[in-house]
């Protein structure tokens, strides 16, 4: 199996959708009676939490990549070191 990046925003959104589906199923089966206005705020809150998790993940990855790129470029490139003739 190929390795892939972990996406916490997608994981949180998936968990929210599973919780909402479970709530709807429990309400339909008569096990739990939820008011109709309950699911909309849960959906909105869950999606905003997923967006926040995705944004934080994006910022951390960008910072890590910038740090890695700056560490690789510590030496001057060969073309600017003066060892080659200029035309």
PDB file with one MODEL, atoms N, CA, C and O in Angstrom:
MODEL        1
ATOM      1  N   UNK A   1       0.834  -1.172   0.000  1.00  0.00           N
ATOM      2  CA  UNK A   1       0.000   0.000   0.000  1.00  0.00           C
ATOM      3  C   UNK A   1       0.884   1.243   0.000  1.00  0.00           C
ATOM      4  O   UNK A   1       1.875   1.302   0.729  1.00  0.00           O
ATOM      5  N   UNK A   2       0.534   2.220  -0.803  1.00  0.00           N
ATOM      6  CA  UNK A   2       1.296   3.452  -0.863  1.00  0.00           C
ATOM      7  C   UNK A   2       1.028   4.303   0.371  1.00  0.00           C
ATOM      8  O   UNK A   2      -0.089   4.353   0.886  1.00  0.00           O
ATOM      9  N   UNK A   3       2.073   4.962   0.825  1.00  0.00           N
ATOM     10  CA  UNK A   3       1.902   5.865   1.970  1.00  0.00           C
ATOM     11  C   UNK A   3       1.268   7.161   1.504  1.00  0.00           C
ATOM     12  O   UNK A   3       1.507   7.609   0.383  1.00  0.00           O
ATOM     13  N   UNK A   4       0.476   7.749   2.348  1.00  0.00           N
ATOM     14  CA  UNK A   4      -0.156   9.014   2.019  1.00  0.00           C
ATOM     15  C   UNK A   4      -0.141   9.908   3.241  1.00  0.00           C
ATOM     16  O   UNK A   4       0.055   9.445   4.364  1.00  0.00           O
ATOM     17  N   UNK A   5      -0.350  11.186   3.012  1.00  0.00           N
ATOM     18  CA  UNK A   5      -0.352  12.151   4.102  1.00  0.00           C
ATOM     19  C   UNK A   5      -1.613  11.998   4.945  1.00  0.00           C
ATOM     20  O   UNK A   5      -2.690  11.697   4.430  1.00  0.00           O
ATOM     21  N   UNK A   6      -1.460  12.208   6.232  1.00  0.00           N
ATOM     22  CA  UNK A   6      -2.606  12.202   7.125  1.00  0.00           C
ATOM     23  C   UNK A   6      -3.313  13.541   7.017  1.00  0.00           C
ATOM     24  O   UNK A   6      -2.673  14.587   7.120  1.00  0.00           O
ATOM     25  N   UNK A   7      -4.602  13.526   6.814  1.00  0.00           N
ATOM     26  CA  UNK A   7      -5.410  14.739   6.691  1.00  0.00           C
ATOM     27  C   UNK A   7      -6.369  14.819   7.876  1.00  0.00           C
ATOM     28  O   UNK A   7      -7.438  14.210   7.837  1.00  0.00           O
ATOM     29  N   UNK A   8      -6.012  15.556   8.930  1.00  0.00           N
ATOM     30  CA  UNK A   8      -6.876  15.592  10.113  1.00  0.00           C
ATOM     31  C   UNK A   8      -8.214  16.274   9.857  1.00  0.00           C
ATOM     32  O   UNK A   8      -9.206  15.928  10.497  1.00  0.00           O
ATOM     33  N   UNK A   9      -8.266  17.236   8.936  1.00  0.00           N
ATOM     34  CA  UNK A   9      -9.540  17.882   8.628  1.00  0.00           C
ATOM     35  C   UNK A   9     -10.535  16.904   8.041  1.00  0.00           C
ATOM     36  O   UNK A   9     -11.716  16.929   8.388  1.00  0.00           O
ATOM     37  N   UNK A  10     -10.069  16.051   7.162  1.00  0.00           N
ATOM     38  CA  UNK A  10     -10.946  15.038   6.568  1.00  0.00           C
ATOM     39  C   UNK A  10     -11.364  14.006   7.606  1.00  0.00           C
ATOM     40  O   UNK A  10     -12.498  13.527   7.582  1.00  0.00           O
ATOM     41  N   UNK A  11     -10.470  13.665   8.504  1.00  0.00           N
ATOM     42  CA  UNK A  11     -10.802  12.699   9.549  1.00  0.00           C
ATOM     43  C   UNK A  11     -11.875  13.262  10.479  1.00  0.00           C
ATOM     44  O   UNK A  11     -12.814  12.552  10.839  1.00  0.00           O
ATOM     45  N   UNK A  12     -11.745  14.521  10.867  1.00  0.00           N
ATOM     46  CA  UNK A  12     -12.741  15.140  11.744  1.00  0.00           C
ATOM     47  C   UNK A  12     -14.082  15.249  11.023  1.00  0.00           C
ATOM     48  O   UNK A  12     -15.124  14.971  11.616  1.00  0.00           O
ATOM     49  N   UNK A  13     -14.070  15.647   9.755  1.00  0.00           N
ATOM     50  CA  UNK A  13     -15.312  15.744   8.995  1.00  0.00           C
ATOM     51  C   UNK A  13     -15.979  14.371   8.872  1.00  0.00           C
ATOM     52  O   UNK A  13     -17.202  14.267   8.970  1.00  0.00           O
ATOM     53  N   UNK A  14     -15.198  13.335   8.662  1.00  0.00           N
ATOM     54  CA  UNK A  14     -15.753  11.989   8.576  1.00  0.00           C
ATOM     55  C   UNK A  14     -16.374  11.534   9.882  1.00  0.00           C
ATOM     56  O   UNK A  14     -17.438  10.914   9.888  1.00  0.00           O
ATOM     57  N   UNK A  15     -15.712  11.840  10.989  1.00  0.00           N
ATOM     58  CA  UNK A  15     -16.262  11.471  12.294  1.00  0.00           C
ATOM     59  C   UNK A  15     -17.555  12.230  12.590  1.00  0.00           C
ATOM     60  O   UNK A  15     -18.490  11.671  13.164  1.00  0.00           O
ATOM     61  N   UNK A  16     -17.607  13.491  12.202  1.00  0.00           N
ATOM     62  CA  UNK A  16     -18.833  14.280  12.395  1.00  0.00           C
ATOM     63  C   UNK A  16     -19.968  13.693  11.568  1.00  0.00           C
ATOM     64  O   UNK A  16     -21.094  13.573  12.053  1.00  0.00           O
ATOM     65  N   UNK A  17     -19.680  13.326  10.320  1.00  0.00           N
ATOM     66  CA  UNK A  17     -20.716  12.741   9.475  1.00  0.00           C
ATOM     67  C   UNK A  17     -21.192  11.397  10.021  1.00  0.00           C
ATOM     68  O   UNK A  17     -22.385  11.094   9.977  1.00  0.00           O
ATOM     69  N   UNK A  18     -20.259  10.591  10.535  1.00  0.00           N
ATOM     70  CA  UNK A  18     -20.657   9.315  11.149  1.00  0.00           C
ATOM     71  C   UNK A  18     -21.528   9.543  12.384  1.00  0.00           C
ATOM     72  O   UNK A  18     -22.497   8.814  12.597  1.00  0.00           O
ATOM     73  N   UNK A  19     -21.198  10.538  13.191  1.00  0.00           N
ATOM     74  CA  UNK A  19     -22.000  10.838  14.366  1.00  0.00           C
ATOM     75  C   UNK A  19     -23.396  11.322  13.966  1.00  0.00           C
ATOM     76  O   UNK A  19     -24.389  10.941  14.587  1.00  0.00           O
ATOM     77  N   UNK A  20     -23.470  12.158  12.935  1.00  0.00           N
ATOM     78  CA  UNK A  20     -24.776  12.624  12.471  1.00  0.00           C
ATOM     79  C   UNK A  20     -25.600  11.475  11.898  1.00  0.00           C
ATOM     80  O   UNK A  20     -26.805  11.395  12.141  1.00  0.00           O
ATOM     81  N   UNK A  21     -24.965  10.591  11.144  1.00  0.00           N
ATOM     82  CA  UNK A  21     -25.682   9.440  10.598  1.00  0.00           C
ATOM     83  C   UNK A  21     -26.189   8.539  11.722  1.00  0.00           C
ATOM     84  O   UNK A  21     -27.307   8.029  11.656  1.00  0.00           O
ATOM     85  N   UNK A  22     -25.376   8.345  12.742  1.00  0.00           N
ATOM     86  CA  UNK A  22     -25.819   7.558  13.897  1.00  0.00           C
ATOM     87  C   UNK A  22     -26.973   8.211  14.625  1.00  0.00           C
ATOM     88  O   UNK A  22     -27.893   7.534  15.083  1.00  0.00           O
ATOM     89  N   UNK A  23     -26.925   9.530  14.731  1.00  0.00           N
ATOM     90  CA  UNK A  23     -28.027  10.251  15.371  1.00  0.00           C
ATOM     91  C   UNK A  23     -29.321  10.150  14.583  1.00  0.00           C
ATOM     92  O   UNK A  23     -30.393   9.949  15.154  1.00  0.00           O
ATOM     93  N   UNK A  24     -29.213  10.290  13.268  1.00  0.00           N
ATOM     94  CA  UNK A  24     -30.399  10.142  12.423  1.00  0.00           C
ATOM     95  C   UNK A  24     -30.942   8.711  12.498  1.00  0.00           C
ATOM     96  O   UNK A  24     -32.155   8.511  12.560  1.00  0.00           O
ATOM     97  N   UNK A  25     -30.060   7.732  12.491  1.00  0.00           N
ATOM     98  CA  UNK A  25     -30.502   6.337  12.559  1.00  0.00           C
ATOM     99  C   UNK A  25     -31.169   6.035  13.899  1.00  0.00           C
ATOM    100  O   UNK A  25     -32.187   5.345  13.946  1.00  0.00           O
ATOM    101  N   UNK A  26     -30.601   6.545  14.975  1.00  0.00           N
ATOM    102  CA  UNK A  26     -31.202   6.326  16.296  1.00  0.00           C
ATOM    103  C   UNK A  26     -32.547   7.029  16.399  1.00  0.00           C
ATOM    104  O   UNK A  26     -33.476   6.508  17.017  1.00  0.00           O
ATOM    105  N   UNK A  27     -32.656   8.201  15.800  1.00  0.00           N
ATOM    106  CA  UNK A  27     -33.922   8.929  15.818  1.00  0.00           C
ATOM    107  C   UNK A  27     -34.964   8.200  14.971  1.00  0.00           C
ATOM    108  O   UNK A  27     -36.133   8.132  15.351  1.00  0.00           O
ATOM    109  N   UNK A  28     -34.551   7.658  13.835  1.00  0.00           N
ATOM    110  CA  UNK A  28     -35.486   6.933  12.965  1.00  0.00           C
ATOM    111  C   UNK A  28     -35.935   5.622  13.596  1.00  0.00           C
ATOM    112  O   UNK A  28     -37.073   5.196  13.396  1.00  0.00           O
ATOM    113  N   UNK A  29     -35.059   4.980  14.353  1.00  0.00           N
ATOM    114  CA  UNK A  29     -35.410   3.715  14.993  1.00  0.00           C
ATOM    115  C   UNK A  29     -36.233   3.918  16.259  1.00  0.00           C
ATOM    116  O   UNK A  29     -36.782   2.957  16.797  1.00  0.00           O
ATOM    117  N   UNK A  30     -36.326   5.149  16.737  1.00  0.00           N
ATOM    118  CA  UNK A  30     -37.094   5.427  17.938  1.00  0.00           C
ATOM    119  C   UNK A  30     -36.314   5.220  19.216  1.00  0.00           C
ATOM    120  O   UNK A  30     -36.881   5.314  20.305  1.00  0.00           O
ATOM    121  N   UNK A  31     -35.024   4.941  19.110  1.00  0.00           N
ATOM    122  CA  UNK A  31     -34.183   4.736  20.288  1.00  0.00           C
ATOM    123  C   UNK A  31     -33.911   6.062  20.982  1.00  0.00           C
ATOM    124  O   UNK A  31     -33.836   6.126  22.209  1.00  0.00           O
ATOM    125  N   UNK A  32     -33.764   7.109  20.200  1.00  0.00           N
ATOM    126  CA  UNK A  32     -33.412   8.424  20.733  1.00  0.00           C
ATOM    127  C   UNK A  32     -34.258   9.457  20.016  1.00  0.00           C
ATOM    128  O   UNK A  32     -34.362   9.433  18.790  1.00  0.00           O
ATOM    129  N   UNK A  33     -34.847  10.338  20.749  1.00  0.00           N
ATOM    130  CA  UNK A  33     -35.641  11.394  20.127  1.00  0.00           C
ATOM    131  C   UNK A  33     -34.856  12.705  20.206  1.00  0.00           C
ATOM    132  O   UNK A  33     -34.635  13.261  21.281  1.00  0.00           O
ATOM    133  N   UNK A  34     -34.452  13.169  19.044  1.00  0.00           N
ATOM    134  CA  UNK A  34     -33.688  14.413  18.969  1.00  0.00           C
ATOM    135  C   UNK A  34     -34.567  15.478  18.331  1.00  0.00           C
ATOM    136  O   UNK A  34     -35.270  15.198  17.360  1.00  0.00           O
ATOM    137  N   UNK A  35     -34.535  16.686  18.859  1.00  0.00           N
ATOM    138  CA  UNK A  35     -35.290  17.751  18.199  1.00  0.00           C
ATOM    139  C   UNK A  35     -34.726  18.033  16.811  1.00  0.00           C
ATOM    140  O   UNK A  35     -33.541  17.808  16.566  1.00  0.00           O
ATOM    141  N   UNK A  36     -35.553  18.515  15.917  1.00  0.00           N
ATOM    142  CA  UNK A  36     -35.116  18.725  14.530  1.00  0.00           C
ATOM    143  C   UNK A  36     -34.043  19.814  14.423  1.00  0.00           C
ATOM    144  O   UNK A  36     -33.251  19.805  13.481  1.00  0.00           O
ATOM    145  N   UNK A  37     -34.009  20.730  15.358  1.00  0.00           N
ATOM    146  CA  UNK A  37     -33.013  21.806  15.319  1.00  0.00           C
ATOM    147  C   UNK A  37     -31.674  21.378  15.914  1.00  0.00           C
ATOM    148  O   UNK A  37     -30.758  22.196  15.995  1.00  0.00           O
ATOM    149  N   UNK A  38     -31.535  20.144  16.326  1.00  0.00           N
ATOM    150  CA  UNK A  38     -30.303  19.679  16.957  1.00  0.00           C
ATOM    151  C   UNK A  38     -29.199  19.413  15.938  1.00  0.00           C
ATOM    152  O   UNK A  38     -28.031  19.697  16.203  1.00  0.00           O
ATOM    153  N   UNK A  39     -29.560  18.870  14.775  1.00  0.00           N
ATOM    154  CA  UNK A  39     -28.559  18.397  13.836  1.00  0.00           C
ATOM    155  C   UNK A  39     -27.861  19.520  13.069  1.00  0.00           C
ATOM    156  O   UNK A  39     -26.691  19.374  12.716  1.00  0.00           O
ATOM    157  N   UNK A  40     -28.538  20.626  12.804  1.00  0.00           N
ATOM    158  CA  UNK A  40     -27.916  21.724  12.044  1.00  0.00           C
ATOM    159  C   UNK A  40     -26.730  22.351  12.789  1.00  0.00           C
ATOM    160  O   UNK A  40     -25.670  22.525  12.187  1.00  0.00           O
ATOM    161  N   UNK A  41     -26.872  22.697  14.076  1.00  0.00           N
ATOM    162  CA  UNK A  41     -25.695  23.249  14.779  1.00  0.00           C
ATOM    163  C   UNK A  41     -24.556  22.243  14.938  1.00  0.00           C
ATOM    164  O   UNK A  41     -23.385  22.622  14.915  1.00  0.00           O
ATOM    165  N   UNK A  42     -24.897  20.966  15.098  1.00  0.00           N
ATOM    166  CA  UNK A  42     -23.850  19.949  15.202  1.00  0.00           C
ATOM    167  C   UNK A  42     -23.082  19.866  13.885  1.00  0.00           C
ATOM    168  O   UNK A  42     -21.855  19.765  13.882  1.00  0.00           O
ATOM    169  N   UNK A  43     -23.806  19.909  12.767  1.00  0.00           N
ATOM    170  CA  UNK A  43     -23.157  19.879  11.458  1.00  0.00           C
ATOM    171  C   UNK A  43     -22.277  21.115  11.256  1.00  0.00           C
ATOM    172  O   UNK A  43     -21.129  20.992  10.830  1.00  0.00           O
ATOM    173  N   UNK A  44     -22.801  22.292  11.557  1.00  0.00           N
ATOM    174  CA  UNK A  44     -22.031  23.524  11.377  1.00  0.00           C
ATOM    175  C   UNK A  44     -20.794  23.552  12.286  1.00  0.00           C
ATOM    176  O   UNK A  44     -19.707  23.930  11.851  1.00  0.00           O
ATOM    177  N   UNK A  45     -20.968  23.156  13.525  1.00  0.00           N
ATOM    178  CA  UNK A  45     -19.833  23.129  14.455  1.00  0.00           C
ATOM    179  C   UNK A  45     -18.786  22.105  14.050  1.00  0.00           C
ATOM    180  O   UNK A  45     -17.587  22.366  14.151  1.00  0.00           O
ATOM    181  N   UNK A  46     -19.226  20.951  13.596  1.00  0.00           N
ATOM    182  CA  UNK A  46     -18.293  19.912  13.175  1.00  0.00           C
ATOM    183  C   UNK A  46     -17.511  20.302  11.940  1.00  0.00           C
ATOM    184  O   UNK A  46     -16.311  20.043  11.849  1.00  0.00           O
ATOM    185  N   UNK A  47     -18.194  20.930  10.982  1.00  0.00           N
ATOM    186  CA  UNK A  47     -17.490  21.354   9.770  1.00  0.00           C
ATOM    187  C   UNK A  47     -16.518  22.497  10.051  1.00  0.00           C
ATOM    188  O   UNK A  47     -15.446  22.559   9.450  1.00  0.00           O
ATOM    189  N   UNK A  48     -16.883  23.399  10.958  1.00  0.00           N
ATOM    190  CA  UNK A  48     -15.936  24.463  11.297  1.00  0.00           C
ATOM    191  C   UNK A  48     -14.743  23.904  12.073  1.00  0.00           C
ATOM    192  O   UNK A  48     -13.625  24.395  11.919  1.00  0.00           O
ATOM    193  N   UNK A  49     -14.965  22.896  12.895  1.00  0.00           N
ATOM    194  CA  UNK A  49     -13.854  22.239  13.587  1.00  0.00           C
ATOM    195  C   UNK A  49     -12.952  21.519  12.587  1.00  0.00           C
ATOM    196  O   UNK A  49     -11.730  21.537  12.730  1.00  0.00           O
ATOM    197  N   UNK A  50     -13.546  20.889  11.582  1.00  0.00           N
ATOM    198  CA  UNK A  50     -12.753  20.219  10.546  1.00  0.00           C
ATOM    199  C   UNK A  50     -11.955  21.234   9.740  1.00  0.00           C
ATOM    200  O   UNK A  50     -10.799  20.982   9.398  1.00  0.00           O
ATOM    201  N   UNK A  51     -12.559  22.380   9.433  1.00  0.00           N
ATOM    202  CA  UNK A  51     -11.831  23.416   8.692  1.00  0.00           C
ATOM    203  C   UNK A  51     -10.672  23.962   9.518  1.00  0.00           C
ATOM    204  O   UNK A  51      -9.599  24.229   8.975  1.00  0.00           O
ATOM    205  N   UNK A  52     -10.870  24.129  10.802  1.00  0.00           N
ATOM    206  CA  UNK A  52      -9.797  24.603  11.679  1.00  0.00           C
ATOM    207  C   UNK A  52      -8.661  23.580  11.745  1.00  0.00           C
ATOM    208  O   UNK A  52      -7.488  23.950  11.702  1.00  0.00           O
ATOM    209  N   UNK A  53      -9.003  22.310  11.849  1.00  0.00           N
ATOM    210  CA  UNK A  53      -7.972  21.266  11.880  1.00  0.00           C
ATOM    211  C   UNK A  53      -7.193  21.235  10.566  1.00  0.00           C
ATOM    212  O   UNK A  53      -5.975  21.060  10.569  1.00  0.00           O
ATOM    213  N   UNK A  54      -7.892  21.403   9.449  1.00  0.00           N
ATOM    214  CA  UNK A  54      -7.212  21.408   8.148  1.00  0.00           C
ATOM    215  C   UNK A  54      -6.304  22.622   8.012  1.00  0.00           C
ATOM    216  O   UNK A  54      -5.202  22.510   7.475  1.00  0.00           O
ATOM    217  N   UNK A  55      -6.746  23.773   8.487  1.00  0.00           N
ATOM    218  CA  UNK A  55      -5.939  24.995   8.396  1.00  0.00           C
ATOM    219  C   UNK A  55      -4.681  24.876   9.261  1.00  0.00           C
ATOM    220  O   UNK A  55      -3.591  25.249   8.826  1.00  0.00           O
ATOM    221  N   UNK A  56      -4.830  24.360  10.476  1.00  0.00           N
ATOM    222  CA  UNK A  56      -3.665  24.187  11.361  1.00  0.00           C
ATOM    223  C   UNK A  56      -2.681  23.199  10.741  1.00  0.00           C
ATOM    224  O   UNK A  56      -1.470  23.419  10.785  1.00  0.00           O
ATOM    225  N   UNK A  57      -3.189  22.119  10.168  1.00  0.00           N
ATOM    226  CA  UNK A  57      -2.324  21.141   9.508  1.00  0.00           C
ATOM    227  C   UNK A  57      -1.589  21.781   8.336  1.00  0.00           C
ATOM    228  O   UNK A  57      -0.398  21.539   8.145  1.00  0.00           O
ATOM    229  N   UNK A  58      -2.279  22.584   7.562  1.00  0.00           N
ATOM    230  CA  UNK A  58      -1.666  23.274   6.416  1.00  0.00           C
ATOM    231  C   UNK A  58      -0.538  24.196   6.871  1.00  0.00           C
ATOM    232  O   UNK A  58       0.541  24.198   6.279  1.00  0.00           O
ATOM    233  N   UNK A  59      -0.785  24.974   7.917  1.00  0.00           N
ATOM    234  CA  UNK A  59       0.238  25.896   8.413  1.00  0.00           C
ATOM    235  C   UNK A  59       1.455  25.145   8.953  1.00  0.00           C
ATOM    236  O   UNK A  59       2.591  25.554   8.711  1.00  0.00           O
ATOM    237  N   UNK A  60       1.228  24.054   9.680  1.00  0.00           N
ATOM    238  CA  UNK A  60       2.346  23.287  10.220  1.00  0.00           C
ATOM    239  C   UNK A  60       3.173  22.644   9.111  1.00  0.00           C
ATOM    240  O   UNK A  60       4.401  22.636   9.186  1.00  0.00           O
ATOM    241  N   UNK A  61       2.523  22.110   8.095  1.00  0.00           N
ATOM    242  CA  UNK A  61       3.254  21.514   6.980  1.00  0.00           C
ATOM    243  C   UNK A  61       4.054  22.561   6.219  1.00  0.00           C
ATOM    244  O   UNK A  61       5.188  22.305   5.814  1.00  0.00           O
ATOM    245  N   UNK A  62       3.473  23.730   6.022  1.00  0.00           N
ATOM    246  CA  UNK A  62       4.193  24.795   5.317  1.00  0.00           C
ATOM    247  C   UNK A  62       5.425  25.227   6.093  1.00  0.00           C
ATOM    248  O   UNK A  62       6.489  25.438   5.512  1.00  0.00           O
ATOM    249  N   UNK A  63       5.283  25.359   7.401  1.00  0.00           N
ATOM    250  CA  UNK A  63       6.420  25.766   8.231  1.00  0.00           C
ATOM    251  C   UNK A  63       7.512  24.707   8.196  1.00  0.00           C
ATOM    252  O   UNK A  63       8.697  25.030   8.117  1.00  0.00           O
ATOM    253  N   UNK A  64       7.100  23.415   8.257  1.00  0.00           N
ATOM    254  CA  UNK A  64       8.073  22.329   8.234  1.00  0.00           C
ATOM    255  C   UNK A  64       8.808  22.285   6.901  1.00  0.00           C
ATOM    256  O   UNK A  64      10.021  22.078   6.872  1.00  0.00           O
ATOM    257  N   UNK A  65       8.084  22.479   5.791  1.00  0.00           N
ATOM    258  CA  UNK A  65       8.720  22.469   4.476  1.00  0.00           C
ATOM    259  C   UNK A  65       9.649  23.662   4.297  1.00  0.00           C
ATOM    260  O   UNK A  65      10.706  23.529   3.682  1.00  0.00           O
ATOM    261  N   UNK A  66       9.275  24.827   4.824  1.00  0.00           N
ATOM    262  CA  UNK A  66      10.140  25.999   4.721  1.00  0.00           C
ATOM    263  C   UNK A  66      11.421  25.794   5.523  1.00  0.00           C
ATOM    264  O   UNK A  66      12.504  26.177   5.080  1.00  0.00           O
ATOM    265  N   UNK A  67      11.297  25.193   6.693  1.00  0.00           N
ATOM    266  CA  UNK A  67      12.478  24.917   7.505  1.00  0.00           C
ATOM    267  C   UNK A  67      13.404  23.929   6.807  1.00  0.00           C
ATOM    268  O   UNK A  67      14.625  24.086   6.825  1.00  0.00           O
ATOM    269  N   UNK A  68      12.814  22.915   6.194  1.00  0.00           N
ATOM    270  CA  UNK A  68      13.606  21.917   5.483  1.00  0.00           C
ATOM    271  C   UNK A  68      14.299  22.533   4.275  1.00  0.00           C
ATOM    272  O   UNK A  68      15.462  22.226   4.011  1.00  0.00           O
ATOM    273  N   UNK A  69      13.612  23.391   3.541  1.00  0.00           N
ATOM    274  CA  UNK A  69      14.190  24.028   2.365  1.00  0.00           C
ATOM    275  C   UNK A  69      15.318  24.975   2.753  1.00  0.00           C
ATOM    276  O   UNK A  69      16.326  25.050   2.051  1.00  0.00           O
ATOM    277  N   UNK A  70      15.165  25.699   3.861  1.00  0.00           N
ATOM    278  CA  UNK A  70      16.228  26.626   4.265  1.00  0.00           C
ATOM    279  C   UNK A  70      17.456  25.873   4.760  1.00  0.00           C
ATOM    280  O   UNK A  70      18.574  26.372   4.630  1.00  0.00           O
ATOM    281  N   UNK A  71      17.275  24.704   5.315  1.00  0.00           N
ATOM    282  CA  UNK A  71      18.421  23.919   5.776  1.00  0.00           C
ATOM    283  C   UNK A  71      19.195  23.344   4.593  1.00  0.00           C
ATOM    284  O   UNK A  71      20.414  23.183   4.668  1.00  0.00           O
ATOM    285  N   UNK A  72      18.501  23.037   3.512  1.00  0.00           N
ATOM    286  CA  UNK A  72      19.166  22.489   2.333  1.00  0.00           C
ATOM    287  C   UNK A  72      19.949  23.545   1.576  1.00  0.00           C
ATOM    288  O   UNK A  72      20.903  23.212   0.874  1.00  0.00           O
ATOM    289  N   UNK A  73      19.574  24.798   1.699  1.00  0.00           N
ATOM    290  CA  UNK A  73      20.211  25.866   0.932  1.00  0.00           C
ATOM    291  C   UNK A  73      21.227  26.644   1.769  1.00  0.00           C
ATOM    292  O   UNK A  73      21.368  27.854   1.596  1.00  0.00           O
ATOM    293  N   UNK A  74      21.922  25.980   2.654  1.00  0.00           N
ATOM    294  CA  UNK A  74      22.870  26.682   3.507  1.00  0.00           C
ATOM    295  C   UNK A  74      24.150  27.057   2.752  1.00  0.00           C
ATOM    296  O   UNK A  74      24.789  28.058   3.076  1.00  0.00           O
ATOM    297  N   UNK A  75      24.518  26.277   1.770  1.00  0.00           N
ATOM    298  CA  UNK A  75      25.725  26.576   0.993  1.00  0.00           C
ATOM    299  C   UNK A  75      25.349  27.342  -0.277  1.00  0.00           C
ATOM    300  O   UNK A  75      24.224  27.234  -0.764  1.00  0.00           O
ATOM    301  N   UNK A  76      26.280  28.102  -0.796  1.00  0.00           N
ATOM    302  CA  UNK A  76      26.035  28.855  -2.018  1.00  0.00           C
ATOM    303  C   UNK A  76      25.984  27.908  -3.211  1.00  0.00           C
ATOM    304  O   UNK A  76      26.712  26.916  -3.235  1.00  0.00           O
ATOM    305  N   UNK A  77      25.144  28.192  -4.195  1.00  0.00           N
ATOM    306  CA  UNK A  77      25.113  27.330  -5.377  1.00  0.00           C
ATOM    307  C   UNK A  77      26.417  27.417  -6.152  1.00  0.00           C
ATOM    308  O   UNK A  77      27.095  28.443  -6.080  1.00  0.00           O
ATOM    309  N   UNK A  78      26.794  26.378  -6.889  1.00  0.00           N
ATOM    310  CA  UNK A  78      28.088  26.359  -7.586  1.00  0.00           C
ATOM    311  C   UNK A  78      28.241  27.490  -8.590  1.00  0.00           C
ATOM    312  O   UNK A  78      29.362  27.944  -8.815  1.00  0.00           O
ATOM    313  N   UNK A  79      27.171  27.961  -9.197  1.00  0.00           N
ATOM    314  CA  UNK A  79      27.290  28.986 -10.223  1.00  0.00           C
ATOM    315  C   UNK A  79      27.636  30.354  -9.640  1.00  0.00           C
ATOM    316  O   UNK A  79      28.133  31.216 -10.365  1.00  0.00           O
ATOM    317  N   UNK A  80      27.391  30.570  -8.368  1.00  0.00           N
ATOM    318  CA  UNK A  80      27.676  31.876  -7.780  1.00  0.00           C
ATOM    319  C   UNK A  80      28.945  31.879  -6.919  1.00  0.00           C
ATOM    320  O   UNK A  80      29.276  32.903  -6.320  1.00  0.00           O
ATOM    321  N   UNK A  81      29.646  30.769  -6.849  1.00  0.00           N
ATOM    322  CA  UNK A  81      30.816  30.710  -5.986  1.00  0.00           C
ATOM    323  C   UNK A  81      32.079  31.269  -6.642  1.00  0.00           C
ATOM    324  O   UNK A  81      33.100  31.429  -5.972  1.00  0.00           O
ATOM    325  N   UNK A  82      32.026  31.566  -7.928  1.00  0.00           N
ATOM    326  CA  UNK A  82      33.169  32.130  -8.618  1.00  0.00           C
ATOM    327  C   UNK A  82      34.101  31.106  -9.205  1.00  0.00           C
ATOM    328  O   UNK A  82      35.161  31.473  -9.712  1.00  0.00           O
ATOM    329  N   UNK A  83      33.755  29.845  -9.158  1.00  0.00           N
ATOM    330  CA  UNK A  83      34.642  28.825  -9.684  1.00  0.00           C
ATOM    331  C   UNK A  83      34.447  28.624 -11.185  1.00  0.00           C
ATOM    332  O   UNK A  83      35.243  27.936 -11.824  1.00  0.00           O
ATOM    333  N   UNK A  84      33.405  29.213 -11.749  1.00  0.00           N
ATOM    334  CA  UNK A  84      33.164  29.058 -13.194  1.00  0.00           C
ATOM    335  C   UNK A  84      33.420  30.383 -13.890  1.00  0.00           C
ATOM    336  O   UNK A  84      33.249  31.457 -13.312  1.00  0.00           O
ATOM    337  N   UNK A  85      33.835  30.282 -15.152  1.00  0.00           N
ATOM    338  CA  UNK A  85      34.105  31.481 -15.937  1.00  0.00           C
ATOM    339  C   UNK A  85      32.802  32.163 -16.331  1.00  0.00           C
ATOM    340  O   UNK A  85      31.815  31.503 -16.655  1.00  0.00           O
ATOM    341  N   UNK A  86      32.811  33.478 -16.298  1.00  0.00           N
ATOM    342  CA  UNK A  86      31.651  34.268 -16.710  1.00  0.00           C
ATOM    343  C   UNK A  86      31.741  34.551 -18.179  1.00  0.00           C
ATOM    344  O   UNK A  86      32.841  34.744 -18.699  1.00  0.00           O
ATOM    345  N   UNK A  87      30.636  34.583 -18.864  1.00  0.00           N
ATOM    346  CA  UNK A  87      30.631  34.899 -20.307  1.00  0.00           C
ATOM    347  C   UNK A  87      30.336  36.334 -20.529  1.00  0.00           C
ATOM    348  O   UNK A  87      30.289  36.784 -21.673  1.00  0.00           O
TER     349      UNK A  87
ENDMDL
END
